[in-house]
């Protein structure tokens, strides 16, 4: 491929970046996940009992894995691309004979790599608390990949508009975290009043969590085909928007 060297260079740089500082990128999710399993799964889960026909510990495993994928794919791209802007390295990329879609693909691939790696580590940790039997490997892997891609793109958009390091923490703290916790990670939508069940359907993370839960456990609150269409649609919209912003130099060219 004509631009394969440029793409591989960006991806390699991104992977080396987060693996070099693994105590900051990989270790914290492992500790946080262990606490989730210990507190919600072991202590609280023993009192809750079954959820959708599964022990509560098993029920929350898919959501916690996907939560790690979301947070890490997002944070990797938003911090890396903004640092590139802040250090003025983006100018070297823009004047290089490399199309913008290669630049975007390189950063997104780096975010996907970190999201999948941390998600895999979290999945391994989950087996220490509850043995996981994946029902549909293709669906589970597909949802993980699409989710990591989606939030890598979202991180890219955030970094594009960010003007300071404070700006890259606003979305994760005030938008991403509430959406994750209200996305059905720790509960089934059937437990909610009818009004809040309809409100939950507006949350895109709800579809990702349920689709992934179906891939792992074989249960879901929604129709899987519709969930995949919604996730793919969000991916296409964010990819298109990211390319437009990059082509117009939004947040980059003064």
Backbone as JSON, one array per atom type, in Angstrom:
{
  "sequence": "XXXXXXXXXXXXXXXXXXXXXXXXXXXXXXXXXXXXXXXXXXXXXXXXXXXXXXXXXXXXXXXXXXXXXXXXXXXXXXXXXXXXXXXXXXXXXXXXXXXXXXXXXXXXXXXXXXXXXXXXXXXXXXXXXXXXXXXXXXXXXXXXXXXXXXXXXXXXXXXXXXXXXXXXXXXXXXXXXXXXXXXXXXXXXXXXXXXXXXXXXXXXXXXXXXXXXXXXXXXXXXXXXXXXXXXXXXXXXXXXXXXXXXXXXXXXXX",
  "N": [[0.84, -1.19, 0.0], [0.43, 2.26, -0.72], [0.67, 4.25, 1.28], [1.41, 2.83, 3.5], [3.7, 2.79, 5.12], [3.68, 5.26, 6.44], [1.3, 4.98, 7.89], [1.89, 2.71, 9.52], [3.99, 3.79, 10.98], [2.78, 5.82, 12.56], [0.97, 4.26, 14.05], [2.72, 2.51, 15.37], [4.16, 4.34, 16.91], [2.11, 5.24, 18.6], [1.4, 2.89, 19.97], [3.8, 2.23, 21.25], [3.94, 4.41, 22.87], [1.84, 4.16, 24.85], [2.48, 1.68, 25.93], [4.98, 2.06, 26.97], [4.56, 3.59, 29.21], [3.16, 1.91, 30.94], [2.5, 1.58, 33.73], [0.83, 3.74, 34.14], [-1.13, 3.51, 32.23], [-2.1, 0.87, 31.92], [-2.05, -0.49, 34.41], [-3.72, 1.02, 36.34], [-6.48, 0.59, 35.36], [-6.69, -2.15, 35.87], [-6.52, -2.33, 38.66], [-8.76, -0.76, 39.38], [-10.8, -2.26, 38.2], [-10.63, -4.65, 39.64], [-11.5, -3.73, 42.1], [-14.15, -3.04, 41.48], [-15.21, -5.61, 40.93], [-14.81, -6.79, 43.41], [-16.3, -5.19, 45.21], [-18.89, -4.59, 43.99], [-19.49, -7.03, 42.73], [-18.78, -9.26, 44.49], [-19.42, -8.48, 47.25], [-21.86, -6.93, 47.15], [-23.2, -8.27, 45.11], [-23.72, -10.84, 46.1], [-25.92, -10.41, 47.66], [-27.84, -9.57, 45.9], [-28.37, -11.63, 44.07], [-29.73, -13.41, 41.33], [-29.6, -12.01, 38.02], [-31.29, -11.45, 35.17], [-31.26, -14.21, 34.87], [-28.67, -14.95, 35.45], [-25.92, -15.19, 37.77], [-25.18, -12.27, 39.7], [-22.54, -11.37, 39.61], [-21.53, -12.53, 37.23], [-23.21, -11.21, 35.47], [-22.4, -8.49, 35.48], [-19.85, -8.56, 34.46], [-19.42, -8.36, 31.52], [-20.14, -5.64, 31.07], [-18.29, -4.22, 32.65], [-15.89, -4.93, 31.44], [-16.27, -3.76, 28.91], [-16.48, -1.13, 29.7], [-13.87, -0.55, 30.44], [-12.67, -0.75, 27.93], [-13.89, 1.4, 26.58], [-13.11, 3.7, 28.12], [-10.28, 3.63, 27.9], [-9.64, 3.54, 25.14], [-10.69, 5.97, 24.36], [-9.32, 7.87, 26.04], [-6.69, 7.46, 25.24], [-6.46, 8.45, 22.58], [-7.42, 11.1, 22.8], [-5.61, 12.31, 24.57], [-3.14, 11.85, 23.31], [-3.37, 13.0, 20.69], [-3.98, 15.63, 21.32], [-1.66, 16.35, 22.69], [0.12, 16.23, 20.57], [-0.79, 18.4, 19.08], [-0.34, 20.45, 20.97], [2.43, 20.43, 21.3], [3.18, 21.23, 18.83], [3.76, 19.36, 16.91], [1.97, 18.47, 15.11], [2.04, 20.01, 12.89], [4.16, 19.07, 11.38], [3.12, 16.66, 10.52], [1.01, 17.53, 8.92], [2.22, 18.83, 6.8], [3.53, 16.84, 5.59], [3.66, 14.42, 2.91], [1.18, 12.91, 3.26], [-2.05, 11.64, 3.33], [-4.94, 12.98, 5.05], [-6.69, 11.05, 6.01], [-5.13, 8.89, 6.57], [-3.63, 9.8, 8.73], [-5.68, 10.1, 10.61], [-6.57, 7.42, 10.73], [-4.29, 6.2, 11.79], [-4.03, 7.29, 14.42], [-6.49, 6.52, 15.5], [-6.28, 3.73, 15.31], [-4.25, 3.3, 17.15], [-5.6, 4.01, 19.51], [-7.58, 2.03, 19.5], [-5.99, -0.25, 19.77], [-4.97, 0.08, 22.38], [-7.39, 0.1, 23.83], [-8.41, -2.5, 23.3], [-6.34, -4.06, 24.33], [-6.28, -3.41, 27.09], [-8.91, -4.09, 27.68], [-8.76, -6.86, 27.27], [-6.98, -7.6, 29.29], [-8.52, -6.91, 31.52], [-10.59, -8.75, 31.15], [-9.23, -11.11, 31.67], [-8.62, -10.72, 34.37], [-11.21, -10.74, 35.35], [-11.85, -13.41, 35.33], [-10.73, -14.37, 37.6], [-12.58, -13.85, 39.48], [-15.04, -14.68, 38.51], [-15.88, -17.34, 36.47], [-15.76, -17.07, 33.01], [-17.79, -17.76, 30.27], [-17.88, -17.47, 27.0], [-20.5, -16.92, 24.79], [-21.0, -16.16, 22.12], [-18.53, -15.67, 20.15], [-17.85, -14.16, 17.85], [-19.68, -12.01, 17.85], [-19.08, -10.8, 20.33], [-16.36, -10.03, 19.98], [-16.67, -8.37, 17.75], [-18.27, -6.28, 18.75], [-16.58, -5.23, 20.72], [-14.47, -4.28, 19.1], [-15.79, -2.4, 17.42], [-16.73, -0.64, 19.38], [-14.35, 0.27, 20.59], [-13.26, 1.58, 18.37], [-15.19, 3.57, 17.91], [-15.01, 5.19, 20.24], [-12.4, 5.94, 20.14], [-12.48, 7.59, 17.92], [-14.21, 9.51, 18.97], [-12.56, 10.55, 20.97], [-10.65, 11.72, 19.35], [-12.13, 13.78, 18.15], [-12.72, 15.33, 20.41], [-10.09, 16.1, 21.15], [-9.47, 17.64, 18.94], [-10.99, 19.98, 19.23], [-10.14, 20.88, 21.68], [-8.56, 23.32, 23.68], [-6.9, 23.46, 25.79], [-5.3, 21.51, 28.39], [-7.18, 21.1, 30.33], [-9.53, 21.02, 28.9], [-9.62, 18.52, 27.72], [-10.46, 16.87, 29.67], [-13.02, 17.47, 30.35], [-15.16, 16.31, 28.83], [-14.84, 13.45, 29.34], [-15.32, 13.44, 32.15], [-17.82, 14.74, 32.61], [-19.6, 13.89, 30.67], [-18.98, 11.34, 29.45], [-18.55, 9.54, 31.65], [-21.08, 9.65, 33.15], [-22.78, 8.6, 31.09], [-21.76, 6.03, 30.8], [-22.23, 4.83, 33.34], [-24.97, 4.95, 33.37], [-25.6, 3.27, 31.38], [-26.4, 0.66, 31.63], [-24.49, -1.01, 32.74], [-24.37, -2.04, 35.35], [-26.91, -2.98, 35.82], [-30.11, -4.3, 34.74], [-32.22, -3.05, 32.19], [-34.84, -3.66, 32.54], [-35.45, -3.36, 35.19], [-35.99, -0.74, 35.59], [-38.34, 2.05, 35.85], [-40.96, 2.58, 33.39], [-40.71, 5.05, 32.06], [-37.98, 5.72, 32.42], [-36.83, 3.62, 31.14], [-37.32, 4.23, 28.47], [-35.83, 6.56, 28.31], [-33.28, 5.54, 28.63], [-32.86, 4.37, 26.19], [-31.89, 6.34, 24.59], [-29.29, 6.57, 25.12], [-26.26, 5.85, 23.7], [-24.28, 4.11, 24.65], [-25.64, 2.21, 26.03], [-26.58, 0.42, 24.09], [-24.21, -0.7, 23.21], [-23.2, -1.98, 25.5], [-25.22, -3.86, 25.99], [-25.21, -5.34, 23.62], [-22.65, -6.43, 23.74], [-22.92, -7.87, 26.09], [-24.72, -9.77, 25.26], [-23.11, -11.16, 23.47], [-21.33, -12.32, 25.25], [-22.83, -13.52, 27.4], [-25.22, -14.26, 26.26], [-27.61, -12.97, 26.73], [-29.79, -10.13, 26.51], [-31.18, -6.8, 26.63], [-32.17, -5.69, 24.37], [-32.7, -5.78, 20.76], [-30.28, -7.42, 18.88], [-29.42, -6.97, 16.23], [-30.35, -4.37, 15.7], [-28.83, -2.97, 17.57], [-26.22, -3.28, 16.56], [-26.48, -1.86, 14.14], [-26.91, 0.75, 15.08], [-24.51, 1.25, 16.47], [-22.63, 1.07, 14.37], [-23.57, 3.16, 12.78], [-23.01, 5.41, 14.41], [-20.23, 5.22, 14.4], [-19.65, 5.76, 11.68], [-20.62, 8.38, 11.41], [-18.98, 9.83, 13.23], [-16.45, 9.29, 12.15], [-16.64, 10.51, 9.64], [-17.09, 13.16, 10.46], [-14.7, 13.66, 11.85], [-12.8, 13.55, 9.79], [-13.61, 15.74, 8.25], [-13.14, 17.86, 10.05], [-10.38, 17.61, 10.3], [-9.52, 18.04, 7.67], [-10.32, 20.68, 7.3], [-8.79, 21.88, 9.17], [-9.66, 22.45, 11.72], [-9.28, 23.69, 14.93], [-6.59, 23.38, 14.67], [-5.2, 24.83, 12.62], [-4.32, 28.18, 12.77]],
  "CA": [[0.0, 0.0, 0.0], [1.25, 3.45, -0.94], [0.91, 4.99, 2.52], [1.5, 1.88, 4.61], [4.8, 3.14, 6.03], [3.2, 6.36, 7.28], [0.31, 4.43, 8.82], [2.57, 1.87, 10.5], [4.8, 4.66, 11.84], [1.9, 6.45, 13.54], [0.44, 3.23, 14.94], [3.83, 2.04, 16.22], [4.43, 5.4, 17.89], [1.02, 5.25, 19.57], [1.48, 1.7, 20.82], [4.97, 2.39, 22.11], [3.65, 5.48, 23.83], [1.09, 3.71, 26.03], [3.13, 0.53, 26.56], [6.15, 2.57, 27.71], [4.11, 4.12, 30.51], [2.12, 0.97, 31.34], [1.96, 1.79, 35.09], [-0.2, 4.77, 34.1], [-2.16, 3.2, 31.23], [-2.65, -0.49, 32.05], [-2.21, -0.9, 35.81], [-4.9, 1.59, 37.01], [-7.73, -0.12, 35.06], [-6.68, -3.47, 36.53], [-6.84, -2.1, 40.07], [-10.15, -0.3, 39.44], [-11.67, -3.4, 37.86], [-10.63, -5.57, 40.78], [-12.35, -3.13, 43.14], [-15.53, -3.2, 41.03], [-15.6, -7.0, 41.13], [-14.82, -7.09, 44.84], [-17.38, -4.48, 45.91], [-20.2, -4.81, 43.38], [-19.73, -8.44, 42.43], [-18.7, -10.17, 45.62], [-20.11, -8.03, 48.44], [-23.24, -6.56, 46.84], [-23.8, -9.28, 44.24], [-24.21, -11.97, 46.88], [-27.23, -10.04, 48.22], [-28.78, -9.36, 44.8], [-28.76, -12.92, 43.51], [-29.72, -13.54, 39.88], [-30.0, -10.91, 37.16], [-31.54, -12.02, 33.85], [-30.94, -15.63, 34.89], [-27.24, -15.16, 35.72], [-25.43, -14.58, 39.01], [-24.91, -10.85, 39.48], [-21.13, -11.22, 39.25], [-21.43, -12.81, 35.8], [-23.98, -10.21, 34.72], [-21.7, -7.21, 35.35], [-18.54, -8.74, 33.83], [-19.32, -7.75, 30.19], [-20.2, -4.19, 31.16], [-17.04, -3.7, 33.2], [-14.88, -5.08, 30.39], [-16.51, -2.74, 27.88], [-16.19, 0.16, 30.3], [-12.42, -0.38, 30.32], [-12.4, -0.5, 26.51], [-14.35, 2.76, 26.27], [-12.27, 4.71, 28.77], [-8.89, 3.6, 27.46], [-9.55, 3.93, 23.73], [-10.97, 7.41, 24.33], [-8.26, 8.66, 26.67], [-5.44, 7.34, 24.49], [-6.45, 9.34, 21.43], [-7.59, 12.5, 23.17], [-4.37, 12.82, 25.17], [-2.05, 11.79, 22.36], [-3.52, 13.96, 19.61], [-3.86, 16.99, 21.85], [-0.23, 16.58, 22.95], [0.72, 16.51, 19.26], [-1.14, 19.8, 18.79], [0.29, 21.35, 21.95], [3.87, 20.46, 21.04], [3.33, 21.7, 17.45], [4.21, 18.28, 16.03], [0.95, 18.24, 14.11], [2.41, 20.74, 11.67], [5.01, 18.19, 10.58], [2.26, 15.68, 9.88], [0.17, 18.16, 7.93], [2.99, 19.21, 5.6], [4.07, 15.61, 5.0], [2.81, 13.9, 1.8], [0.35, 11.85, 3.81], [-3.45, 12.09, 3.38], [-5.47, 13.12, 6.41], [-7.36, 9.83, 6.49], [-4.08, 8.02, 7.12], [-3.34, 10.35, 10.06], [-6.81, 9.72, 11.45], [-6.55, 5.97, 10.91], [-3.17, 5.86, 12.66], [-4.36, 7.61, 15.81], [-7.62, 5.68, 15.92], [-5.76, 2.37, 15.49], [-3.54, 3.29, 18.42], [-6.61, 3.97, 20.56], [-8.21, 0.7, 19.47], [-5.02, -1.2, 20.32], [-4.95, 0.21, 23.84], [-8.68, -0.33, 24.35], [-8.52, -3.96, 23.25], [-5.36, -4.66, 25.22], [-6.75, -3.25, 28.47], [-10.11, -4.91, 27.81], [-8.34, -8.26, 27.39], [-6.42, -7.76, 30.64], [-9.65, -6.89, 32.44], [-11.28, -10.02, 30.98], [-8.43, -12.12, 32.39], [-8.82, -10.46, 35.8], [-12.58, -11.13, 35.72], [-11.89, -14.86, 35.53], [-10.34, -14.65, 38.98], [-13.77, -13.67, 40.32], [-16.15, -15.43, 37.94], [-15.47, -18.0, 35.23], [-16.51, -16.5, 31.89], [-18.01, -18.64, 29.12], [-18.39, -16.63, 25.92], [-21.5, -17.62, 23.99], [-20.89, -15.8, 20.7], [-17.22, -15.01, 20.05], [-17.86, -13.17, 16.78], [-20.41, -10.82, 18.3], [-18.33, -10.16, 21.41], [-15.18, -9.38, 19.41], [-17.12, -7.3, 16.88], [-18.72, -5.15, 19.57], [-15.38, -4.62, 21.32], [-13.74, -3.56, 18.06], [-16.57, -1.23, 17.02], [-16.78, 0.3, 20.51], [-13.03, 0.9, 20.69], [-13.12, 2.5, 17.23], [-16.09, 4.69, 18.13], [-14.54, 6.11, 21.27], [-11.15, 6.52, 19.64], [-12.92, 8.71, 17.08], [-14.73, 10.54, 19.87], [-11.4, 11.18, 21.59], [-10.03, 12.55, 18.32], [-12.95, 14.99, 18.03], [-12.48, 16.11, 21.62], [-8.75, 16.68, 21.06], [-9.48, 18.64, 17.88], [-11.56, 21.23, 19.71], [-9.55, 21.25, 22.96], [-7.58, 24.41, 23.67], [-6.05, 23.31, 26.97], [-5.37, 20.16, 28.95], [-8.44, 21.0, 31.07], [-10.61, 20.73, 27.96], [-9.69, 17.09, 27.37], [-11.02, 16.12, 30.8], [-14.41, 17.86, 30.56], [-16.07, 15.31, 28.25], [-14.82, 12.19, 30.12], [-15.86, 13.6, 33.5], [-19.19, 15.21, 32.69], [-20.44, 13.27, 29.66], [-18.68, 9.92, 29.25], [-18.78, 8.76, 32.88], [-22.52, 9.43, 33.39], [-23.36, 7.73, 30.08], [-21.32, 4.66, 31.09], [-22.91, 4.3, 34.51], [-26.39, 4.85, 33.06], [-25.71, 2.46, 30.18], [-26.75, -0.73, 31.93], [-23.33, -1.82, 33.15], [-24.61, -2.7, 36.62], [-28.31, -3.34, 36.01], [-30.92, -4.56, 33.55], [-33.18, -1.98, 31.96], [-36.16, -4.12, 32.97], [-35.65, -2.95, 36.57], [-36.32, 0.68, 35.62], [-39.7, 2.44, 35.47], [-41.12, 2.65, 31.94], [-40.18, 6.32, 31.56], [-36.52, 5.68, 32.38], [-36.46, 2.65, 30.11], [-37.3, 4.97, 27.21], [-34.7, 7.5, 28.39], [-32.06, 4.75, 28.45], [-32.7, 4.04, 24.77], [-31.21, 7.46, 23.94], [-27.88, 6.44, 25.48], [-25.61, 4.91, 22.77], [-23.49, 3.11, 25.37], [-26.59, 1.17, 26.42], [-26.62, -0.56, 23.0], [-22.92, -1.39, 23.17], [-23.11, -2.87, 26.66], [-26.15, -4.99, 25.83], [-24.74, -6.19, 22.52], [-21.5, -7.18, 24.24], [-23.43, -8.84, 27.07], [-25.3, -10.87, 24.49], [-22.0, -11.95, 22.95], [-20.68, -13.07, 26.33], [-23.76, -14.32, 28.2], [-26.37, -14.7, 25.49], [-28.82, -12.25, 27.15], [-29.77, -8.71, 26.17], [-32.45, -6.09, 26.77], [-32.53, -5.11, 23.08], [-32.47, -6.62, 19.6], [-28.85, -7.28, 18.58], [-29.24, -6.37, 14.92], [-30.54, -2.92, 15.83], [-27.69, -2.45, 18.31], [-25.08, -3.18, 15.64], [-26.73, -0.77, 13.19], [-26.72, 2.02, 15.78], [-23.08, 1.41, 16.75], [-21.97, 1.33, 13.09], [-23.97, 4.5, 12.36], [-22.23, 6.37, 15.2], [-18.86, 5.16, 13.9], [-19.57, 6.45, 10.39], [-20.82, 9.82, 11.63], [-17.79, 10.4, 13.87], [-15.33, 9.2, 11.2], [-16.86, 11.56, 8.65], [-16.88, 14.45, 11.11], [-13.26, 13.8, 12.16], [-12.1, 13.87, 8.53], [-13.96, 17.12, 7.89], [-12.41, 18.75, 10.96], [-8.96, 17.52, 9.98], [-9.31, 18.68, 6.36], [-10.5, 22.13, 7.44], [-7.83, 22.38, 10.13], [-10.35, 22.93, 12.92], [-8.49, 23.55, 16.15], [-5.18, 23.14, 14.34], [-4.67, 25.97, 11.9], [-4.72, 29.44, 13.35]],
  "C": [[0.87, 1.24, 0.0], [1.62, 4.15, 0.36], [1.08, 4.09, 3.73], [2.59, 2.24, 5.61], [4.37, 4.24, 6.98], [2.22, 5.85, 8.33], [0.98, 3.6, 9.91], [3.4, 2.7, 11.47], [3.95, 5.29, 12.93], [1.39, 5.43, 14.55], [1.52, 2.73, 15.89], [4.16, 3.06, 17.29], [3.37, 5.41, 18.99], [1.11, 4.06, 20.51], [2.67, 1.79, 21.77], [4.72, 3.43, 23.2], [2.92, 4.93, 25.06], [1.7, 2.47, 26.67], [4.36, 0.97, 27.38], [5.76, 3.06, 29.1], [2.97, 3.22, 31.05], [1.65, 1.14, 32.78], [0.86, 2.85, 35.14], [-1.37, 4.38, 33.18], [-2.83, 1.84, 31.42], [-2.95, -0.85, 33.5], [-3.44, -0.29, 36.49], [-6.21, 0.9, 36.66], [-7.82, -1.48, 35.73], [-7.08, -3.33, 37.99], [-8.31, -1.69, 40.22], [-11.12, -1.44, 39.19], [-11.75, -4.38, 39.02], [-11.52, -5.05, 41.91], [-13.83, -3.26, 42.77], [-16.02, -4.63, 41.3], [-15.72, -7.33, 42.61], [-16.03, -6.48, 45.53], [-18.75, -4.83, 45.31], [-20.5, -6.29, 43.17], [-19.81, -9.33, 43.64], [-19.57, -9.74, 46.79], [-21.59, -7.73, 48.18], [-23.94, -7.66, 46.04], [-24.36, -10.46, 44.99], [-25.58, -11.69, 47.48], [-28.28, -9.9, 47.12], [-29.28, -10.68, 44.22], [-28.67, -12.93, 42.0], [-30.17, -12.27, 39.18], [-30.09, -11.45, 35.74], [-31.09, -13.49, 33.77], [-29.49, -15.95, 35.15], [-26.88, -14.59, 37.08], [-24.98, -13.15, 38.74], [-23.47, -10.6, 39.06], [-20.94, -11.46, 37.75], [-22.1, -11.73, 34.97], [-23.19, -8.94, 34.49], [-20.36, -7.33, 34.64], [-18.47, -8.1, 32.44], [-19.3, -6.23, 30.22], [-18.91, -3.58, 31.67], [-15.91, -3.83, 32.19], [-15.03, -3.99, 29.35], [-16.24, -1.35, 28.42], [-14.69, 0.46, 30.23], [-12.02, -0.08, 28.88], [-12.73, 0.94, 26.15], [-13.39, 3.8, 26.83], [-10.86, 4.77, 28.19], [-8.73, 3.96, 25.99], [-9.76, 5.43, 23.6], [-9.78, 8.22, 24.85], [-6.95, 8.6, 25.91], [-5.38, 8.35, 23.35], [-6.55, 10.8, 21.84], [-6.31, 13.09, 23.76], [-3.24, 12.87, 24.16], [-2.17, 12.85, 21.28], [-3.45, 15.39, 20.13], [-2.4, 17.32, 22.16], [0.51, 16.89, 21.65], [0.43, 17.93, 18.83], [-0.36, 20.75, 19.68], [1.78, 21.5, 21.7], [4.21, 20.88, 19.61], [3.87, 20.62, 16.51], [3.2, 18.01, 14.91], [1.29, 18.92, 12.8], [3.3, 19.88, 10.76], [4.18, 17.13, 9.85], [1.47, 16.3, 8.73], [0.93, 18.53, 6.65], [3.61, 17.98, 4.93], [3.13, 15.13, 3.89], [1.99, 12.69, 2.23], [-1.09, 12.35, 3.89], [-3.97, 12.11, 4.82], [-6.14, 11.84, 6.92], [-6.36, 8.83, 7.04], [-3.72, 8.48, 8.53], [-4.44, 9.93, 11.03], [-6.79, 8.23, 11.75], [-5.43, 5.54, 11.86], [-3.47, 6.11, 14.12], [-5.49, 6.73, 16.33], [-7.15, 4.24, 16.17], [-4.99, 2.25, 16.79], [-4.5, 3.23, 19.59], [-7.29, 2.62, 20.65], [-7.28, -0.34, 20.08], [-4.99, -1.14, 21.84], [-6.26, -0.27, 24.45], [-8.81, -1.84, 24.39], [-7.54, -4.64, 24.2], [-5.83, -4.58, 26.68], [-8.02, -4.07, 28.69], [-9.78, -6.38, 27.98], [-7.76, -8.54, 28.77], [-7.53, -7.81, 31.68], [-10.44, -8.2, 32.36], [-10.56, -11.14, 31.72], [-8.63, -11.97, 33.9], [-10.21, -10.93, 36.24], [-12.69, -12.62, 35.98], [-11.41, -15.27, 36.91], [-11.54, -14.57, 39.92], [-14.95, -14.5, 39.82], [-15.72, -16.04, 36.61], [-16.37, -17.56, 34.08], [-16.58, -17.5, 30.74], [-18.65, -17.82, 28.0], [-19.3, -17.43, 25.01], [-21.33, -17.38, 22.49], [-19.6, -14.99, 20.51], [-17.22, -13.91, 18.99], [-18.54, -11.88, 17.19], [-19.63, -10.07, 19.37], [-17.12, -9.4, 20.86], [-15.59, -8.21, 18.52], [-17.55, -6.07, 17.65], [-17.53, -4.45, 20.23], [-14.64, -3.76, 20.31], [-14.48, -2.29, 17.64], [-16.61, -0.18, 18.13], [-15.45, 1.02, 20.68], [-12.81, 1.91, 19.57], [-13.96, 3.76, 17.46], [-15.53, 5.69, 19.12], [-13.13, 6.62, 20.99], [-11.46, 7.72, 18.76], [-13.45, 9.85, 17.93], [-13.6, 11.28, 20.57], [-10.69, 12.1, 20.61], [-10.8, 13.86, 18.16], [-12.75, 15.9, 19.22], [-11.13, 16.83, 21.57], [-8.69, 17.78, 20.01], [-9.95, 19.99, 18.39], [-10.92, 21.72, 21.01], [-8.51, 22.36, 22.78], [-6.65, 24.37, 24.88], [-6.19, 21.88, 27.48], [-6.64, 19.98, 29.79], [-9.58, 20.59, 30.16], [-10.73, 19.25, 27.63], [-10.22, 16.24, 28.52], [-12.5, 16.44, 31.03], [-15.37, 16.78, 30.07], [-16.03, 13.99, 29.03], [-15.5, 12.31, 31.47], [-17.35, 13.88, 33.52], [-20.14, 14.59, 31.65], [-20.23, 11.76, 29.63], [-19.0, 9.08, 30.49], [-20.26, 8.58, 33.19], [-23.16, 8.48, 32.38], [-22.99, 6.27, 30.34], [-22.12, 4.07, 32.25], [-24.41, 4.16, 34.3], [-26.64, 3.99, 31.83], [-26.0, 1.0, 30.43], [-25.6, -1.62, 32.31], [-23.67, -2.65, 34.38], [-26.06, -3.14, 36.83], [-28.95, -3.66, 34.67], [-31.96, -3.47, 33.41], [-34.58, -2.37, 32.43], [-36.47, -3.72, 34.41], [-36.11, -1.51, 36.68], [-37.8, 0.92, 35.35], [-39.78, 2.65, 33.96], [-40.53, 3.93, 31.36], [-38.67, 6.25, 31.4], [-36.0, 4.6, 31.44], [-36.37, 3.34, 28.75], [-36.13, 5.95, 27.17], [-33.39, 6.76, 28.12], [-31.8, 4.44, 26.98], [-32.02, 5.15, 23.99], [-29.69, 7.35, 24.13], [-27.2, 5.42, 24.55], [-24.82, 3.81, 23.47], [-24.38, 1.95, 25.82], [-26.62, 0.06, 25.36], [-25.32, -1.36, 22.94], [-22.8, -2.4, 24.3], [-24.0, -4.09, 26.47], [-25.73, -5.91, 24.7], [-23.56, -7.04, 22.97], [-21.94, -8.23, 25.27], [-24.07, -10.03, 26.37], [-24.19, -11.77, 23.94], [-21.36, -12.82, 24.01], [-21.65, -14.03, 27.02], [-24.94, -14.87, 27.42], [-27.67, -14.05, 25.91], [-28.66, -10.77, 26.81], [-31.15, -8.11, 26.35], [-32.95, -5.55, 25.43], [-32.25, -6.11, 21.96], [-31.06, -6.36, 19.08], [-28.6, -6.63, 17.22], [-29.36, -4.85, 14.97], [-29.36, -2.28, 16.56], [-26.48, -2.28, 17.4], [-25.27, -2.03, 14.65], [-26.49, 0.59, 13.83], [-25.24, 2.28, 16.04], [-22.33, 1.76, 15.46], [-22.3, 2.74, 12.61], [-23.18, 5.57, 13.1], [-20.77, 6.39, 14.73], [-18.7, 5.95, 12.6], [-19.7, 7.96, 10.55], [-19.56, 10.45, 12.21], [-16.57, 10.35, 12.94], [-15.44, 10.3, 10.16], [-16.59, 12.93, 9.24], [-15.4, 14.69, 11.39], [-12.46, 14.18, 10.92], [-12.38, 15.3, 8.09], [-13.18, 18.1, 8.75], [-10.93, 18.78, 10.62], [-8.66, 18.22, 8.66], [-9.42, 20.2, 6.44], [-9.53, 22.74, 8.46], [-8.47, 22.94, 11.38], [-9.53, 22.65, 14.17], [-7.02, 23.36, 15.92], [-4.54, 24.37, 13.68], [-5.21, 27.25, 12.51], [-5.04, 30.44, 12.26]]
}
